[in-house]
Amino acid sequence: MNVEEIREFALSLENVTEGFPFGNNTLVFKVRGKIFLLMSLSSEIPSFNVKCDPERALELREQYSSVIPGYHMNKKHWNTVMVDGQLTRRQIQEFIIHSYELVRPGKRA
């Protein structure tokens, strides 16, 4: 997937908005005001950050070399996912959906 395909997929989820609150190099996706996806627009290899529960974060980092610890201002569990050809379209979509489900209203945060 490329940056535009990831953007289109994220926007296809219910109640998702996008913006550039951190400058023009990071696109942020929110569901009802809560961030679930950060996408860098300035790196050579496309990458994005998704929120994870601690167990899933560890599992993904062990399973995929394209998944590395991510950092965010609220110090929750995030992973940086490098879109480098190692991951399938479905795997990328699953990472995004998991993050979306964690912050969606009525779900645990």
C-alpha positions as CSV (number, residue, x, y, z in Angstrom):
1,M,0.0,0.0,0.0
2,N,1.1,3.5,-0.6
3,V,0.4,6.7,1.4
4,E,-2.7,7.5,-0.5
5,E,-4.2,4.0,-0.2
6,I,-3.6,4.1,3.5
7,R,-5.3,7.5,3.7
8,E,-8.3,6.3,1.7
9,F,-8.7,3.2,3.9
10,A,-8.5,5.2,7.1
11,L,-11.1,7.7,5.9
12,S,-13.4,4.8,4.9
13,L,-13.8,3.9,8.6
14,E,-16.8,5.4,10.4
15,N,-16.5,9.0,11.8
16,V,-12.9,9.4,10.9
17,T,-11.4,12.9,10.3
18,E,-7.9,13.9,9.2
19,G,-5.7,16.9,9.8
20,F,-2.2,18.3,10.2
21,P,-1.9,19.4,13.8
22,F,1.8,18.8,14.0
23,G,2.8,20.5,10.8
24,N,2.7,19.5,7.1
25,N,4.8,16.4,7.4
26,T,2.4,14.3,9.7
27,L,-1.1,13.4,8.8
28,V,-3.3,12.6,11.8
29,F,-6.5,10.5,11.7
30,K,-9.0,10.8,14.5
31,V,-12.3,9.1,15.4
32,R,-14.5,11.5,17.4
33,G,-11.4,13.5,18.5
34,K,-9.2,10.6,19.5
35,I,-6.0,9.9,17.5
36,F,-5.7,6.4,16.2
37,L,-3.3,6.8,13.3
38,L,-0.3,9.1,12.6
39,M,1.2,8.9,9.1
40,S,4.6,10.4,8.2
41,L,4.6,12.2,4.8
42,S,8.3,13.0,4.9
43,S,10.2,9.7,5.0
44,E,11.5,7.7,2.1
45,I,9.8,4.5,3.1
46,P,6.1,5.2,4.0
47,S,5.4,4.6,7.6
48,F,2.6,5.1,10.1
49,N,2.0,4.9,13.8
50,V,-0.9,2.9,15.3
51,K,-2.0,2.4,18.8
52,C,-1.8,-1.1,20.3
53,D,-2.4,-2.8,23.6
54,P,0.8,-3.9,25.3
55,E,0.6,-7.6,24.5
56,R,-0.2,-7.0,20.8
57,A,2.5,-4.5,20.5
58,L,5.1,-7.0,21.8
59,E,3.7,-9.7,19.6
60,L,3.9,-7.6,16.5
61,R,7.4,-6.4,17.2
62,E,8.6,-10.0,17.5
63,Q,6.7,-11.2,14.4
64,Y,7.5,-8.4,12.0
65,S,10.8,-6.6,11.5
66,S,8.8,-3.8,9.9
67,V,7.1,-3.0,13.2
68,I,9.1,-1.0,15.7
69,P,8.3,0.8,19.0
70,G,6.6,4.1,18.3
71,Y,6.4,7.1,20.5
72,H,3.5,9.6,21.1
73,M,2.9,12.4,23.4
74,N,0.4,10.6,25.6
75,K,2.9,7.7,26.2
76,K,0.3,5.0,25.3
77,H,1.4,1.9,23.5
78,W,2.1,2.7,19.8
79,N,4.0,0.9,17.0
80,T,5.6,2.4,14.0
81,V,4.8,0.3,10.9
82,M,7.2,0.6,8.0
83,V,5.4,0.0,4.7
84,D,8.3,-1.7,3.0
85,G,6.8,-4.6,1.1
86,Q,7.1,-7.1,3.9
87,L,3.5,-6.6,5.0
88,T,0.4,-7.5,3.0
89,R,-2.4,-5.0,2.3
90,R,-4.6,-7.1,4.7
91,Q,-2.0,-6.9,7.5
92,I,-1.7,-3.2,7.2
93,Q,-5.4,-2.8,7.3
94,E,-5.7,-5.0,10.4
95,F,-3.1,-2.8,12.2
96,I,-5.2,0.3,11.4
97,I,-8.5,-1.4,12.4
98,H,-7.1,-2.6,15.7
99,S,-5.9,0.9,16.5
100,Y,-9.3,2.4,15.4
101,E,-11.2,-0.1,17.6
102,L,-9.1,0.8,20.7
103,V,-10.1,4.5,20.6
104,R,-13.6,4.3,19.1
105,P,-16.3,5.5,21.5
106,G,-17.7,2.7,23.6
107,K,-14.4,0.7,23.3
108,R,-11.6,0.5,25.9
109,A,-8.8,3.1,25.4
